[in-house]
């Protein structure tokens, strides 16, 4: 008579347990930011490349906004 109650209790405990939400994988930008912030050799080059990419993206955004006005 005890076995069904034990099985029911185990099933309830198993059903209530939930796994923690999985973290989404890092984007390439996030990975590069981590490398750029480190003291690894070449980190300053990664920071410079990100600065250039950000500057180019800002330039493109300004050009796009100007073209939308006309």
mmCIF file of the N, C-alpha and C atoms, coordinates in Angstrom:
data_MODEL
# 
_entry.id   MODEL 
# 
loop_
_atom_site.group_PDB 
_atom_site.id 
_atom_site.type_symbol 
_atom_site.label_atom_id 
_atom_site.label_alt_id 
_atom_site.label_comp_id 
_atom_site.label_asym_id 
_atom_site.label_entity_id 
_atom_site.label_seq_id 
_atom_site.pdbx_PDB_ins_code 
_atom_site.Cartn_x 
_atom_site.Cartn_y 
_atom_site.Cartn_z 
_atom_site.occupancy 
_atom_site.B_iso_or_equiv 
_atom_site.pdbx_formal_charge 
_atom_site.auth_seq_id 
_atom_site.auth_comp_id 
_atom_site.auth_asym_id 
_atom_site.auth_atom_id 
_atom_site.pdbx_PDB_model_num 
ATOM 1   N N  . UNK A 1 1  ? 0.810  -1.186 0.000   1.00 0.00 ? 1  UNK A N  1 
ATOM 2   C CA . UNK A 1 1  ? 0.000  0.000  0.000   1.00 0.00 ? 1  UNK A CA 1 
ATOM 3   C C  . UNK A 1 1  ? 0.864  1.266  0.000   1.00 0.00 ? 1  UNK A C  1 
ATOM 4   N N  . UNK A 1 2  ? 2.052  1.146  0.547   1.00 0.00 ? 2  UNK A N  1 
ATOM 5   C CA . UNK A 1 2  ? 2.943  2.306  0.617   1.00 0.00 ? 2  UNK A CA 1 
ATOM 6   C C  . UNK A 1 2  ? 3.573  2.659  -0.721  1.00 0.00 ? 2  UNK A C  1 
ATOM 7   N N  . UNK A 1 3  ? 3.767  1.668  -1.563  1.00 0.00 ? 3  UNK A N  1 
ATOM 8   C CA . UNK A 1 3  ? 4.480  1.875  -2.823  1.00 0.00 ? 3  UNK A CA 1 
ATOM 9   C C  . UNK A 1 3  ? 3.789  2.887  -3.734  1.00 0.00 ? 3  UNK A C  1 
ATOM 10  N N  . UNK A 1 4  ? 2.467  2.837  -3.912  1.00 0.00 ? 4  UNK A N  1 
ATOM 11  C CA . UNK A 1 4  ? 1.845  3.839  -4.787  1.00 0.00 ? 4  UNK A CA 1 
ATOM 12  C C  . UNK A 1 4  ? 2.031  5.265  -4.260  1.00 0.00 ? 4  UNK A C  1 
ATOM 13  N N  . UNK A 1 5  ? 1.997  5.440  -2.950  1.00 0.00 ? 5  UNK A N  1 
ATOM 14  C CA . UNK A 1 5  ? 2.181  6.780  -2.383  1.00 0.00 ? 5  UNK A CA 1 
ATOM 15  C C  . UNK A 1 5  ? 3.602  7.273  -2.590  1.00 0.00 ? 5  UNK A C  1 
ATOM 16  N N  . UNK A 1 6  ? 4.554  6.382  -2.463  1.00 0.00 ? 6  UNK A N  1 
ATOM 17  C CA . UNK A 1 6  ? 5.947  6.768  -2.702  1.00 0.00 ? 6  UNK A CA 1 
ATOM 18  C C  . UNK A 1 6  ? 6.164  7.145  -4.161  1.00 0.00 ? 6  UNK A C  1 
ATOM 19  N N  . UNK A 1 7  ? 5.588  6.361  -5.052  1.00 0.00 ? 7  UNK A N  1 
ATOM 20  C CA . UNK A 1 7  ? 5.703  6.662  -6.475  1.00 0.00 ? 7  UNK A CA 1 
ATOM 21  C C  . UNK A 1 7  ? 5.021  7.989  -6.814  1.00 0.00 ? 7  UNK A C  1 
ATOM 22  N N  . UNK A 1 8  ? 3.855  8.222  -6.222  1.00 0.00 ? 8  UNK A N  1 
ATOM 23  C CA . UNK A 1 8  ? 3.135  9.468  -6.459  1.00 0.00 ? 8  UNK A CA 1 
ATOM 24  C C  . UNK A 1 8  ? 3.944  10.649 -5.925  1.00 0.00 ? 8  UNK A C  1 
ATOM 25  N N  . UNK A 1 9  ? 4.523  10.495 -4.737  1.00 0.00 ? 9  UNK A N  1 
ATOM 26  C CA . UNK A 1 9  ? 5.352  11.557 -4.159  1.00 0.00 ? 9  UNK A CA 1 
ATOM 27  C C  . UNK A 1 9  ? 6.573  11.833 -5.018  1.00 0.00 ? 9  UNK A C  1 
ATOM 28  N N  . UNK A 1 10 ? 7.226  10.802 -5.491  1.00 0.00 ? 10 UNK A N  1 
ATOM 29  C CA . UNK A 1 10 ? 8.406  10.975 -6.340  1.00 0.00 ? 10 UNK A CA 1 
ATOM 30  C C  . UNK A 1 10 ? 8.021  11.647 -7.659  1.00 0.00 ? 10 UNK A C  1 
ATOM 31  N N  . UNK A 1 11 ? 6.867  11.275 -8.216  1.00 0.00 ? 11 UNK A N  1 
ATOM 32  C CA . UNK A 1 11 ? 6.413  11.886 -9.463  1.00 0.00 ? 11 UNK A CA 1 
ATOM 33  C C  . UNK A 1 11 ? 6.110  13.368 -9.255  1.00 0.00 ? 11 UNK A C  1 
ATOM 34  N N  . UNK A 1 12 ? 5.486  13.708 -8.138  1.00 0.00 ? 12 UNK A N  1 
ATOM 35  C CA . UNK A 1 12 ? 5.176  15.119 -7.853  1.00 0.00 ? 12 UNK A CA 1 
ATOM 36  C C  . UNK A 1 12 ? 6.443  15.941 -7.666  1.00 0.00 ? 12 UNK A C  1 
ATOM 37  N N  . UNK A 1 13 ? 7.394  15.385 -6.945  1.00 0.00 ? 13 UNK A N  1 
ATOM 38  C CA . UNK A 1 13 ? 8.662  16.101 -6.744  1.00 0.00 ? 13 UNK A CA 1 
ATOM 39  C C  . UNK A 1 13 ? 9.379  16.273 -8.075  1.00 0.00 ? 13 UNK A C  1 
ATOM 40  N N  . UNK A 1 14 ? 9.386  15.260 -8.888  1.00 0.00 ? 14 UNK A N  1 
ATOM 41  C CA . UNK A 1 14 ? 10.028 15.344 -10.201 1.00 0.00 ? 14 UNK A CA 1 
ATOM 42  C C  . UNK A 1 14 ? 9.335  16.337 -11.116 1.00 0.00 ? 14 UNK A C  1 
ATOM 43  N N  . UNK A 1 15 ? 8.018  16.416 -11.018 1.00 0.00 ? 15 UNK A N  1 
ATOM 44  C CA . UNK A 1 15 ? 7.276  17.340 -11.877 1.00 0.00 ? 15 UNK A CA 1 
ATOM 45  C C  . UNK A 1 15 ? 7.473  18.788 -11.441 1.00 0.00 ? 15 UNK A C  1 
ATOM 46  N N  . UNK A 1 16 ? 7.675  19.013 -10.158 1.00 0.00 ? 16 UNK A N  1 
ATOM 47  C CA . UNK A 1 16 ? 7.822  20.382 -9.656  1.00 0.00 ? 16 UNK A CA 1 
ATOM 48  C C  . UNK A 1 16 ? 9.227  20.929 -9.867  1.00 0.00 ? 16 UNK A C  1 
ATOM 49  N N  . UNK A 1 17 ? 10.187 20.058 -10.006 1.00 0.00 ? 17 UNK A N  1 
ATOM 50  C CA . UNK A 1 17 ? 11.567 20.509 -10.172 1.00 0.00 ? 17 UNK A CA 1 
ATOM 51  C C  . UNK A 1 17 ? 11.750 21.054 -11.574 1.00 0.00 ? 17 UNK A C  1 
ATOM 52  N N  . UNK A 1 18 ? 12.250 22.252 -11.665 1.00 0.00 ? 18 UNK A N  1 
ATOM 53  C CA . UNK A 1 18 ? 12.501 22.818 -12.990 1.00 0.00 ? 18 UNK A CA 1 
ATOM 54  C C  . UNK A 1 18 ? 13.966 23.201 -13.092 1.00 0.00 ? 18 UNK A C  1 
ATOM 55  N N  . UNK A 1 19 ? 14.481 23.059 -14.271 1.00 0.00 ? 19 UNK A N  1 
ATOM 56  C CA . UNK A 1 19 ? 15.882 23.403 -14.522 1.00 0.00 ? 19 UNK A CA 1 
ATOM 57  C C  . UNK A 1 19 ? 16.007 24.920 -14.631 1.00 0.00 ? 19 UNK A C  1 
ATOM 58  N N  . UNK A 1 20 ? 17.135 25.474 -14.225 1.00 0.00 ? 20 UNK A N  1 
ATOM 59  C CA . UNK A 1 20 ? 17.322 26.920 -14.373 1.00 0.00 ? 20 UNK A CA 1 
ATOM 60  C C  . UNK A 1 20 ? 17.341 27.285 -15.852 1.00 0.00 ? 20 UNK A C  1 
ATOM 61  N N  . UNK A 1 21 ? 16.873 28.484 -16.179 1.00 0.00 ? 21 UNK A N  1 
ATOM 62  C CA . UNK A 1 21 ? 16.860 28.860 -17.596 1.00 0.00 ? 21 UNK A CA 1 
ATOM 63  C C  . UNK A 1 21 ? 18.278 28.920 -18.154 1.00 0.00 ? 21 UNK A C  1 
ATOM 64  N N  . UNK A 1 22 ? 18.402 28.438 -19.358 1.00 0.00 ? 22 UNK A N  1 
ATOM 65  C CA . UNK A 1 22 ? 19.720 28.415 -20.005 1.00 0.00 ? 22 UNK A CA 1 
ATOM 66  C C  . UNK A 1 22 ? 20.077 29.811 -20.492 1.00 0.00 ? 22 UNK A C  1 
ATOM 67  N N  . UNK A 1 23 ? 21.340 30.175 -20.338 1.00 0.00 ? 23 UNK A N  1 
ATOM 68  C CA . UNK A 1 23 ? 21.801 31.468 -20.825 1.00 0.00 ? 23 UNK A CA 1 
ATOM 69  C C  . UNK A 1 23 ? 21.949 31.401 -22.342 1.00 0.00 ? 23 UNK A C  1 
ATOM 70  N N  . UNK A 1 24 ? 21.559 32.463 -23.024 1.00 0.00 ? 24 UNK A N  1 
ATOM 71  C CA . UNK A 1 24 ? 21.770 32.450 -24.475 1.00 0.00 ? 24 UNK A CA 1 
ATOM 72  C C  . UNK A 1 24 ? 23.265 32.520 -24.775 1.00 0.00 ? 24 UNK A C  1 
ATOM 73  N N  . UNK A 1 25 ? 23.698 31.947 -25.879 1.00 0.00 ? 25 UNK A N  1 
ATOM 74  C CA . UNK A 1 25 ? 25.121 31.992 -26.207 1.00 0.00 ? 25 UNK A CA 1 
ATOM 75  C C  . UNK A 1 25 ? 25.569 33.429 -26.469 1.00 0.00 ? 25 UNK A C  1 
ATOM 76  N N  . UNK A 1 26 ? 26.845 33.694 -26.208 1.00 0.00 ? 26 UNK A N  1 
ATOM 77  C CA . UNK A 1 26 ? 27.393 35.028 -26.424 1.00 0.00 ? 26 UNK A CA 1 
ATOM 78  C C  . UNK A 1 26 ? 27.481 35.336 -27.918 1.00 0.00 ? 26 UNK A C  1 
ATOM 79  N N  . UNK A 1 27 ? 27.226 36.585 -28.259 1.00 0.00 ? 27 UNK A N  1 
ATOM 80  C CA . UNK A 1 27 ? 27.400 37.009 -29.644 1.00 0.00 ? 27 UNK A CA 1 
ATOM 81  C C  . UNK A 1 27 ? 28.881 37.237 -29.898 1.00 0.00 ? 27 UNK A C  1 
ATOM 82  N N  . UNK A 1 28 ? 29.238 37.356 -31.153 1.00 0.00 ? 28 UNK A N  1 
ATOM 83  C CA . UNK A 1 28 ? 30.645 37.608 -31.492 1.00 0.00 ? 28 UNK A CA 1 
ATOM 84  C C  . UNK A 1 28 ? 31.093 38.939 -30.897 1.00 0.00 ? 28 UNK A C  1 
ATOM 85  N N  . UNK A 1 29 ? 30.217 39.929 -30.904 1.00 0.00 ? 29 UNK A N  1 
ATOM 86  C CA . UNK A 1 29 ? 30.541 41.245 -30.337 1.00 0.00 ? 29 UNK A CA 1 
ATOM 87  C C  . UNK A 1 29 ? 30.859 41.119 -28.840 1.00 0.00 ? 29 UNK A C  1 
ATOM 88  N N  . UNK A 1 30 ? 30.052 40.337 -28.112 1.00 0.00 ? 30 UNK A N  1 
ATOM 89  C CA . UNK A 1 30 ? 30.286 40.142 -26.687 1.00 0.00 ? 30 UNK A CA 1 
ATOM 90  C C  . UNK A 1 30 ? 31.597 39.405 -26.431 1.00 0.00 ? 30 UNK A C  1 
ATOM 91  N N  . UNK A 1 31 ? 31.888 38.406 -27.244 1.00 0.00 ? 31 UNK A N  1 
ATOM 92  C CA . UNK A 1 31 ? 33.147 37.670 -27.100 1.00 0.00 ? 31 UNK A CA 1 
ATOM 93  C C  . UNK A 1 31 ? 34.339 38.601 -27.342 1.00 0.00 ? 31 UNK A C  1 
ATOM 94  N N  . UNK A 1 32 ? 34.231 39.427 -28.403 1.00 0.00 ? 32 UNK A N  1 
ATOM 95  C CA . UNK A 1 32 ? 35.317 40.356 -28.708 1.00 0.00 ? 32 UNK A CA 1 
ATOM 96  C C  . UNK A 1 32 ? 35.487 41.392 -27.599 1.00 0.00 ? 32 UNK A C  1 
ATOM 97  N N  . UNK A 1 33 ? 34.396 41.819 -26.989 1.00 0.00 ? 33 UNK A N  1 
ATOM 98  C CA . UNK A 1 33 ? 34.485 42.772 -25.883 1.00 0.00 ? 33 UNK A CA 1 
ATOM 99  C C  . UNK A 1 33 ? 35.217 42.158 -24.695 1.00 0.00 ? 33 UNK A C  1 
ATOM 100 N N  . UNK A 1 34 ? 34.954 40.896 -24.440 1.00 0.00 ? 34 UNK A N  1 
ATOM 101 C CA . UNK A 1 34 ? 35.633 40.215 -23.334 1.00 0.00 ? 34 UNK A CA 1 
ATOM 102 C C  . UNK A 1 34 ? 37.132 40.116 -23.620 1.00 0.00 ? 34 UNK A C  1 
ATOM 103 N N  . UNK A 1 35 ? 37.473 39.740 -24.845 1.00 0.00 ? 35 UNK A N  1 
ATOM 104 C CA . UNK A 1 35 ? 38.894 39.637 -25.218 1.00 0.00 ? 35 UNK A CA 1 
ATOM 105 C C  . UNK A 1 35 ? 39.540 41.025 -25.166 1.00 0.00 ? 35 UNK A C  1 
ATOM 106 N N  . UNK A 1 36 ? 38.843 42.038 -25.680 1.00 0.00 ? 36 UNK A N  1 
ATOM 107 C CA . UNK A 1 36 ? 39.390 43.391 -25.694 1.00 0.00 ? 36 UNK A CA 1 
ATOM 108 C C  . UNK A 1 36 ? 39.621 43.945 -24.300 1.00 0.00 ? 36 UNK A C  1 
ATOM 109 N N  . UNK A 1 37 ? 38.804 43.543 -23.341 1.00 0.00 ? 37 UNK A N  1 
ATOM 110 C CA . UNK A 1 37 ? 38.948 44.027 -21.973 1.00 0.00 ? 37 UNK A CA 1 
ATOM 111 C C  . UNK A 1 37 ? 40.028 43.267 -21.202 1.00 0.00 ? 37 UNK A C  1 
ATOM 112 N N  . UNK A 1 38 ? 40.495 42.168 -21.757 1.00 0.00 ? 38 UNK A N  1 
ATOM 113 C CA . UNK A 1 38 ? 41.503 41.370 -21.059 1.00 0.00 ? 38 UNK A CA 1 
ATOM 114 C C  . UNK A 1 38 ? 42.901 41.950 -21.273 1.00 0.00 ? 38 UNK A C  1 
ATOM 115 N N  . UNK A 1 39 ? 43.844 41.321 -20.655 1.00 0.00 ? 39 UNK A N  1 
ATOM 116 C CA . UNK A 1 39 ? 45.234 41.741 -20.812 1.00 0.00 ? 39 UNK A CA 1 
ATOM 117 C C  . UNK A 1 39 ? 45.991 40.765 -21.711 1.00 0.00 ? 39 UNK A C  1 
ATOM 118 N N  . UNK A 1 40 ? 45.271 40.076 -22.550 1.00 0.00 ? 40 UNK A N  1 
ATOM 119 C CA . UNK A 1 40 ? 45.893 39.132 -23.474 1.00 0.00 ? 40 UNK A CA 1 
ATOM 120 C C  . UNK A 1 40 ? 46.656 39.879 -24.568 1.00 0.00 ? 40 UNK A C  1 
ATOM 121 N N  . UNK A 1 41 ? 47.681 39.250 -25.127 1.00 0.00 ? 41 UNK A N  1 
ATOM 122 C CA . UNK A 1 41 ? 48.359 39.881 -26.252 1.00 0.00 ? 41 UNK A CA 1 
ATOM 123 C C  . UNK A 1 41 ? 47.376 40.045 -27.420 1.00 0.00 ? 41 UNK A C  1 
ATOM 124 N N  . UNK A 1 42 ? 47.362 41.203 -28.012 1.00 0.00 ? 42 UNK A N  1 
ATOM 125 C CA . UNK A 1 42 ? 46.465 41.464 -29.128 1.00 0.00 ? 42 UNK A CA 1 
ATOM 126 C C  . UNK A 1 42 ? 45.133 42.066 -28.716 1.00 0.00 ? 42 UNK A C  1 
ATOM 127 N N  . UNK A 1 43 ? 44.909 42.213 -27.415 1.00 0.00 ? 43 UNK A N  1 
ATOM 128 C CA . UNK A 1 43 ? 43.632 42.772 -26.951 1.00 0.00 ? 43 UNK A CA 1 
ATOM 129 C C  . UNK A 1 43 ? 43.458 44.212 -27.418 1.00 0.00 ? 43 UNK A C  1 
ATOM 130 N N  . UNK A 1 44 ? 44.549 44.962 -27.481 1.00 0.00 ? 44 UNK A N  1 
ATOM 131 C CA . UNK A 1 44 ? 44.428 46.353 -27.946 1.00 0.00 ? 44 UNK A CA 1 
ATOM 132 C C  . UNK A 1 44 ? 44.021 46.391 -29.421 1.00 0.00 ? 44 UNK A C  1 
ATOM 133 N N  . UNK A 1 45 ? 44.454 45.421 -30.196 1.00 0.00 ? 45 UNK A N  1 
ATOM 134 C CA . UNK A 1 45 ? 44.041 45.341 -31.593 1.00 0.00 ? 45 UNK A CA 1 
ATOM 135 C C  . UNK A 1 45 ? 42.553 45.052 -31.724 1.00 0.00 ? 45 UNK A C  1 
ATOM 136 N N  . UNK A 1 46 ? 42.034 44.222 -30.838 1.00 0.00 ? 46 UNK A N  1 
ATOM 137 C CA . UNK A 1 46 ? 40.606 43.917 -30.847 1.00 0.00 ? 46 UNK A CA 1 
ATOM 138 C C  . UNK A 1 46 ? 39.819 45.173 -30.484 1.00 0.00 ? 46 UNK A C  1 
ATOM 139 N N  . UNK A 1 47 ? 40.288 45.901 -29.473 1.00 0.00 ? 47 UNK A N  1 
ATOM 140 C CA . UNK A 1 47 ? 39.620 47.156 -29.091 1.00 0.00 ? 47 UNK A CA 1 
ATOM 141 C C  . UNK A 1 47 ? 39.633 48.147 -30.243 1.00 0.00 ? 47 UNK A C  1 
ATOM 142 N N  . UNK A 1 48 ? 40.757 48.266 -30.936 1.00 0.00 ? 48 UNK A N  1 
ATOM 143 C CA . UNK A 1 48 ? 40.851 49.173 -32.070 1.00 0.00 ? 48 UNK A CA 1 
ATOM 144 C C  . UNK A 1 48 ? 39.912 48.780 -33.191 1.00 0.00 ? 48 UNK A C  1 
ATOM 145 N N  . UNK A 1 49 ? 39.819 47.488 -33.462 1.00 0.00 ? 49 UNK A N  1 
ATOM 146 C CA . UNK A 1 49 ? 38.923 47.016 -34.523 1.00 0.00 ? 49 UNK A CA 1 
ATOM 147 C C  . UNK A 1 49 ? 37.469 47.297 -34.160 1.00 0.00 ? 49 UNK A C  1 
ATOM 148 N N  . UNK A 1 50 ? 37.127 47.147 -32.889 1.00 0.00 ? 50 UNK A N  1 
ATOM 149 C CA . UNK A 1 50 ? 35.761 47.456 -32.468 1.00 0.00 ? 50 UNK A CA 1 
ATOM 150 C C  . UNK A 1 50 ? 35.471 48.945 -32.594 1.00 0.00 ? 50 UNK A C  1 
ATOM 151 N N  . UNK A 1 51 ? 36.445 49.760 -32.268 1.00 0.00 ? 51 UNK A N  1 
ATOM 152 C CA . UNK A 1 51 ? 36.269 51.209 -32.396 1.00 0.00 ? 51 UNK A CA 1 
ATOM 153 C C  . UNK A 1 51 ? 36.028 51.598 -33.854 1.00 0.00 ? 51 UNK A C  1 
ATOM 154 N N  . UNK A 1 52 ? 36.802 51.008 -34.760 1.00 0.00 ? 52 UNK A N  1 
ATOM 155 C CA . UNK A 1 52 ? 36.641 51.281 -36.193 1.00 0.00 ? 52 UNK A CA 1 
ATOM 156 C C  . UNK A 1 52 ? 35.268 50.795 -36.670 1.00 0.00 ? 52 UNK A C  1 
ATOM 157 N N  . UNK A 1 53 ? 34.855 49.613 -36.232 1.00 0.00 ? 53 UNK A N  1 
ATOM 158 C CA . UNK A 1 53 ? 33.548 49.080 -36.630 1.00 0.00 ? 53 UNK A CA 1 
ATOM 159 C C  . UNK A 1 53 ? 32.416 49.958 -36.105 1.00 0.00 ? 53 UNK A C  1 
ATOM 160 N N  . UNK A 1 54 ? 32.543 50.431 -34.870 1.00 0.00 ? 54 UNK A N  1 
ATOM 161 C CA . UNK A 1 54 ? 31.523 51.319 -34.300 1.00 0.00 ? 54 UNK A CA 1 
ATOM 162 C C  . UNK A 1 54 ? 31.462 52.636 -35.066 1.00 0.00 ? 54 UNK A C  1 
ATOM 163 N N  . UNK A 1 55 ? 32.612 53.157 -35.424 1.00 0.00 ? 55 UNK A N  1 
ATOM 164 C CA . UNK A 1 55 ? 32.661 54.407 -36.175 1.00 0.00 ? 55 UNK A CA 1 
ATOM 165 C C  . UNK A 1 55 ? 32.010 54.234 -37.547 1.00 0.00 ? 55 UNK A C  1 
ATOM 166 N N  . UNK A 1 56 ? 32.291 53.127 -38.211 1.00 0.00 ? 56 UNK A N  1 
ATOM 167 C CA . UNK A 1 56 ? 31.702 52.870 -39.529 1.00 0.00 ? 56 UNK A CA 1 
ATOM 168 C C  . UNK A 1 56 ? 30.185 52.694 -39.415 1.00 0.00 ? 56 UNK A C  1 
ATOM 169 N N  . UNK A 1 57 ? 29.731 52.027 -38.365 1.00 0.00 ? 57 UNK A N  1 
ATOM 170 C CA . UNK A 1 57 ? 28.292 51.834 -38.178 1.00 0.00 ? 57 UNK A CA 1 
ATOM 171 C C  . UNK A 1 57 ? 27.602 53.171 -37.916 1.00 0.00 ? 57 UNK A C  1 
ATOM 172 N N  . UNK A 1 58 ? 28.231 54.025 -37.137 1.00 0.00 ? 58 UNK A N  1 
ATOM 173 C CA . UNK A 1 58 ? 27.655 55.346 -36.872 1.00 0.00 ? 58 UNK A CA 1 
ATOM 174 C C  . UNK A 1 58 ? 27.601 56.169 -38.155 1.00 0.00 ? 58 UNK A C  1 
ATOM 175 N N  . UNK A 1 59 ? 28.654 56.075 -38.969 1.00 0.00 ? 59 UNK A N  1 
ATOM 176 C CA . UNK A 1 59 ? 28.686 56.797 -40.240 1.00 0.00 ? 59 UNK A CA 1 
ATOM 177 C C  . UNK A 1 59 ? 27.569 56.312 -41.166 1.00 0.00 ? 59 UNK A C  1 
ATOM 178 N N  . UNK A 1 60 ? 27.385 54.991 -41.236 1.00 0.00 ? 60 UNK A N  1 
ATOM 179 C CA . UNK A 1 60 ? 26.307 54.439 -42.061 1.00 0.00 ? 60 UNK A CA 1 
ATOM 180 C C  . UNK A 1 60 ? 24.944 54.891 -41.556 1.00 0.00 ? 60 UNK A C  1 
ATOM 181 N N  . UNK A 1 61 ? 24.768 54.919 -40.234 1.00 0.00 ? 61 UNK A N  1 
ATOM 182 C CA . UNK A 1 61 ? 23.488 55.338 -39.669 1.00 0.00 ? 61 UNK A CA 1 
ATOM 183 C C  . UNK A 1 61 ? 23.202 56.804 -40.000 1.00 0.00 ? 61 UNK A C  1 
ATOM 184 N N  . UNK A 1 62 ? 24.238 57.652 -39.939 1.00 0.00 ? 62 UNK A N  1 
ATOM 185 C CA . UNK A 1 62 ? 24.043 59.066 -40.296 1.00 0.00 ? 62 UNK A CA 1 
ATOM 186 C C  . UNK A 1 62 ? 23.684 59.198 -41.768 1.00 0.00 ? 62 UNK A C  1 
ATOM 187 N N  . UNK A 1 63 ? 24.371 58.437 -42.622 1.00 0.00 ? 63 UNK A N  1 
ATOM 188 C CA . UNK A 1 63 ? 24.080 58.499 -44.057 1.00 0.00 ? 63 UNK A CA 1 
ATOM 189 C C  . UNK A 1 63 ? 22.667 57.996 -44.348 1.00 0.00 ? 63 UNK A C  1 
ATOM 190 N N  . UNK A 1 64 ? 22.252 56.951 -43.660 1.00 0.00 ? 64 UNK A N  1 
ATOM 191 C CA . UNK A 1 64 ? 20.900 56.430 -43.857 1.00 0.00 ? 64 UNK A CA 1 
ATOM 192 C C  . UNK A 1 64 ? 19.845 57.430 -43.414 1.00 0.00 ? 64 UNK A C  1 
ATOM 193 N N  . UNK A 1 65 ? 20.092 58.099 -42.289 1.00 0.00 ? 65 UNK A N  1 
ATOM 194 C CA . UNK A 1 65 ? 19.107 59.054 -41.808 1.00 0.00 ? 65 UNK A CA 1 
ATOM 195 C C  . UNK A 1 65 ? 19.017 60.272 -42.735 1.00 0.00 ? 65 UNK A C  1 
ATOM 196 N N  . UNK A 1 66 ? 20.133 60.646 -43.339 1.00 0.00 ? 66 UNK A N  1 
ATOM 197 C CA . UNK A 1 66 ? 20.115 61.770 -44.277 1.00 0.00 ? 66 UNK A CA 1 
ATOM 198 C C  . UNK A 1 66 ? 19.342 61.387 -45.531 1.00 0.00 ? 66 UNK A C  1 
ATOM 199 N N  . UNK A 1 67 ? 19.555 60.172 -46.026 1.00 0.00 ? 67 UNK A N  1 
ATOM 200 C CA . UNK A 1 67 ? 18.870 59.744 -47.247 1.00 0.00 ? 67 UNK A CA 1 
ATOM 201 C C  . UNK A 1 67 ? 17.376 59.573 -47.022 1.00 0.00 ? 67 UNK A C  1 
ATOM 202 N N  . UNK A 1 68 ? 16.953 59.284 -45.801 1.00 0.00 ? 68 UNK A N  1 
ATOM 203 C CA . UNK A 1 68 ? 15.524 59.122 -45.509 1.00 0.00 ? 68 UNK A CA 1 
ATOM 204 C C  . UNK A 1 68 ? 14.826 60.482 -45.447 1.00 0.00 ? 68 UNK A C  1 
ATOM 205 N N  . UNK A 1 69 ? 15.563 61.558 -45.170 1.00 0.00 ? 69 UNK A N  1 
ATOM 206 C CA . UNK A 1 69 ? 14.974 62.873 -45.075 1.00 0.00 ? 69 UNK A CA 1 
ATOM 207 C C  . UNK A 1 69 ? 14.604 63.432 -46.448 1.00 0.00 ? 69 UNK A C  1 
ATOM 208 N N  . UNK A 1 70 ? 15.241 62.925 -47.500 1.00 0.00 ? 70 UNK A N  1 
ATOM 209 C CA . UNK A 1 70 ? 14.987 63.482 -48.851 1.00 0.00 ? 70 UNK A CA 1 
ATOM 210 C C  . UNK A 1 70 ? 14.114 62.586 -49.660 1.00 0.00 ? 70 UNK A C  1 
# 
